[in-house]
Amino acid sequence: MRNKLVLVLASVLLVFTACKKEFTITVTSDNEKWGSVTGGGTFAKGTEIKIKATPKASYKFTKWDDDNTDNPRTIVVKKDATYTAIFEKKPTFTLSVNANNNAWGTTTGSGNYLEGAYVSIEAIPNSGYHFEGWDDGSMDNPHTITLNSDMIITATFAQGDFYIYVTSNNEEWGSVSGGGAYNKGATATLKATPQTNYKFVKWNDNNTSNPRTITVNANASYEAIFASKVSYTITVNSNNTSWGTVTGGGTYQEGTSATLRATAKSGYGFITVR
């Protein structure tokens, strides 16, 4: 009789275990001084939840203890589970900001910074020189960079107080000249030369002079705007084709010269064009 009772109790226990509908999700940090976590709790089976790891200053989230790197991370609750966020201290990197010639200008921003730091660097030209760009291709000054490794960046300075940049909106449509380094107060002549079948329209500041003369007092950029020439149709008619014929009609591009000719037949004469 006692054996039968034990079997009945065991069966009841198994039924309750199989019907469990809520599970506990535990979210922890491997080092609470380095970062915190959120998202843990008790949830119904099948619930979709998000867990998140938030590193403190000077630290970064690396991964969860099951090697998943999503953050925040979405999980579907299926059973009791524990997720541990792994944090680590950010490494420190060295930024060296140099000038191509220390006699022509100086730079700021060199130093040691934590990984991922946003660093503002600046190139300061000496009198009689100008800044032309950074060796990473940027023309920004100041220039903001994100530091994820040791880095050396160089500012290029050149002689002349200022630099005039002259560009074409389409180099296949036309070329430009006149750009370069100039001392303050110097005169620069900018010229836009269109290719065949194209025309110069204006500069980007709406000035239409070409060539154009400017007085240099600062770094400046000028873009020449070129466009395709418009085509027009010239139709040439005779008032009576039995009396005379005409030639010269056709399609011509803007600015092209067209020669029109009227040839009278025997017994007729050309009078006028209308």
C-alpha positions in Angstrom: 0.0 0.0 0.0 2.8 2.4 0.8 4.6 1.7 -2.5 1.4 2.5 -4.4 1.1 5.9 -2.6 4.7 6.8 -3.5 4.1 6.2 -7.2 1.0 8.4 -7.2 2.8 11.3 -5.6 5.7 11.0 -8.1 3.2 11.1 -11.0 1.7 14.3 -9.6 5.1 15.9 -9.3 6.0 15.1 -12.9 2.7 16.6 -14.2 3.4 20.0 -12.4 7.0 20.2 -13.8 5.8 19.6 -17.4 3.2 22.3 -17.2 5.5 25.1 -16.1 4.7 28.2 -18.1 7.0 30.9 -16.7 10.8 31.0 -16.7 13.4 33.1 -15.0 16.0 35.0 -17.1 19.0 36.1 -15.1 21.2 38.8 -16.6 24.5 39.6 -14.8 27.8 41.5 -15.3 31.1 39.9 -15.0 32.3 43.0 -13.2 29.8 45.6 -11.9 32.5 48.2 -11.6 33.0 48.0 -15.4 29.4 47.8 -16.6 25.7 47.1 -15.8 23.0 45.0 -17.3 19.2 45.1 -17.8 16.5 42.8 -19.0 16.3 40.0 -16.5 13.1 38.8 -14.9 10.3 36.2 -15.0 8.5 35.8 -18.3 6.0 33.5 -20.0 7.3 30.9 -22.3 7.7 32.2 -25.8 8.1 35.8 -24.8 10.5 37.9 -26.8 12.7 40.1 -24.6 15.7 42.3 -24.9 18.7 42.3 -22.6 21.3 45.1 -22.6 24.9 45.6 -21.4 25.9 49.2 -20.6 29.7 49.8 -20.1 30.9 52.5 -17.8 33.4 55.2 -18.8 36.8 53.8 -19.9 35.3 50.3 -20.4 33.5 48.5 -23.3 31.2 45.6 -23.7 32.9 42.6 -25.4 30.3 39.8 -25.6 27.9 37.6 -23.7 29.3 34.5 -22.0 27.9 32.3 -24.9 30.0 34.4 -27.3 27.0 36.3 -28.8 28.0 40.0 -29.4 24.6 41.6 -30.0 23.9 44.5 -27.7 21.0 45.0 -27.1 20.2 41.3 -27.6 16.9 39.8 -28.4 16.1 36.3 -27.0 12.9 34.1 -26.9 12.2 32.7 -23.5 12.2 28.9 -23.6 13.6 27.9 -20.2 15.4 29.3 -17.2 18.6 30.9 -18.4 21.5 33.0 -17.3 23.4 35.5 -19.5 26.6 37.2 -18.3 27.9 40.3 -20.0 31.7 40.4 -20.4 33.3 43.9 -20.1 36.9 44.9 -20.4 38.9 48.1 -20.0 39.3 50.1 -23.2 42.9 50.2 -24.5 44.8 53.5 -24.8 46.1 54.6 -28.2 48.6 57.3 -29.2 47.8 60.0 -31.7 50.6 61.9 -33.3 49.6 65.0 -35.3 52.5 66.4 -37.4 53.3 69.1 -39.9 55.0 68.4 -43.2 57.3 71.4 -42.3 57.5 72.7 -38.8 58.7 76.1 -40.1 55.5 76.5 -42.1 52.8 75.6 -39.5 51.9 73.9 -36.2 49.3 71.3 -35.2 47.3 70.4 -32.1 45.7 67.2 -30.9 48.6 64.9 -30.2 48.2 62.7 -27.1 47.0 59.4 -25.6 43.3 58.6 -25.9 41.0 55.7 -25.0 39.7 53.5 -27.9 36.8 55.1 -29.7 37.6 58.6 -28.6 36.6 61.5 -30.9 39.6 63.8 -31.2 39.6 67.3 -32.7 42.9 68.2 -34.4 43.8 71.5 -36.0 46.4 72.8 -38.4 47.7 76.4 -37.8 49.7 77.9 -40.7 52.4 80.4 -40.0 52.4 83.8 -41.7 53.1 83.5 -45.4 51.8 79.9 -45.5 48.5 78.1 -45.8 47.0 74.8 -44.9 46.3 72.4 -47.9 44.9 69.3 -46.2 45.5 66.2 -44.1 47.2 63.1 -45.4 44.0 61.1 -44.8 42.4 63.1 -47.6 40.3 65.5 -45.4 40.3 69.2 -46.0 38.5 69.9 -42.7 40.2 72.2 -40.3 39.6 71.6 -37.4 39.3 67.9 -38.3 37.6 65.3 -36.0 38.8 61.7 -36.1 37.8 58.5 -34.3 40.7 56.8 -32.7 40.7 53.0 -32.8 44.4 52.3 -33.1 47.8 54.2 -32.8 47.7 56.8 -35.5 50.0 59.3 -37.2 48.4 62.1 -39.3 50.2 64.9 -41.1 49.0 68.4 -42.0 50.3 69.7 -45.3 51.3 73.3 -45.4 52.5 75.3 -48.5 54.0 78.7 -49.2 51.6 81.5 -49.8 49.1 83.1 -47.4 46.0 81.6 -49.0 45.0 78.9 -51.5 42.4 79.4 -54.3 40.7 76.1 -55.4 39.3 76.2 -58.9 37.3 73.2 -60.1 34.9 72.1 -62.9 31.5 70.7 -62.4 32.3 68.1 -65.1 35.9 67.7 -66.3 34.6 66.1 -69.5 32.7 69.3 -70.3 35.4 71.9 -69.6 38.6 72.6 -67.8 39.7 75.4 -65.5 42.9 77.3 -64.5 44.0 79.9 -62.1 44.0 78.0 -58.8 47.0 77.9 -56.5 48.7 79.5 -53.6 48.7 83.3 -53.4 49.9 85.9 -50.9 47.3 88.2 -49.4 46.3 91.0 -51.7 47.5 89.2 -54.8 45.5 89.1 -58.0 44.3 85.7 -59.4 42.9 85.2 -62.9 40.4 82.3 -63.1 39.5 80.9 -66.5 37.0 78.3 -67.7 37.5 76.6 -71.0 34.6 74.5 -72.4 35.2 71.5 -74.6 33.6 71.1 -78.0 29.8 71.0 -77.9 29.8 72.5 -74.4 29.6 76.1 -73.0 30.6 77.9 -69.9 27.5 79.1 -68.0 28.7 80.7 -64.7 30.8 80.3 -61.6 29.2 78.7 -58.5 28.6 82.2 -57.0 26.7 83.3 -60.1 29.5 85.4 -61.5 29.5 85.0 -65.3 32.9 86.8 -66.1 35.3 84.6 -68.0 38.2 85.1 -67.5 37.6 86.4 -64.0 39.9 88.4 -61.8 39.8 88.2 -58.0 41.8 89.8 -55.2 43.0 87.1 -52.8 42.2 87.8 -49.1 41.3 84.3 -47.9 41.2 80.6 -48.9 38.4 80.3 -51.4 36.8 77.8 -53.8 35.4 78.5 -57.2 33.6 76.0 -59.4 33.0 76.6 -63.1 29.6 75.4 -64.3 29.5 74.0 -67.8 26.5 72.7 -69.8 25.9 71.0 -73.1 25.1 73.4 -75.9 21.4 73.5 -77.0 20.6 72.2 -80.5 18.2 74.2 -82.8 16.6 73.2 -86.0 16.8 75.6 -89.0 14.1 75.0 -91.6 14.6 76.6 -95.0 11.7 76.6 -97.5 11.0 77.8 -101.0 7.8 79.6 -101.8 7.6 77.4 -105.0 9.9 74.5 -105.6 9.3 74.8 -109.3 10.8 78.2 -109.3 13.8 77.6 -107.1 15.5 75.4 -104.4 17.1 76.1 -101.1 19.8 74.6 -98.9 21.3 75.0 -95.5 18.5 73.6 -93.3 19.3 71.2 -90.5 20.1 70.9 -86.8 22.8 73.1 -85.4 24.2 73.6 -81.9 23.8 76.9 -80.1 26.3 79.5 -81.4 27.0 77.6 -84.7 27.0 79.5 -88.0 24.6 78.2 -90.7 24.8 79.2 -94.4 21.5 79.4 -96.2 21.5 79.4 -100.1 18.6 80.0 -102.5 19.1 78.9 -106.1 16.6 80.2 -108.7 15.7 78.1 -111.7 15.9 79.4 -115.3 13.4 82.2 -115.8 13.1 83.0 -112.1 15.0 85.1 -109.7 15.5 85.2 -105.9 13.8 88.2 -104.2 13.9 87.9 -100.4 13.8 85.7 -97.4 10.8 85.7 -95.0 
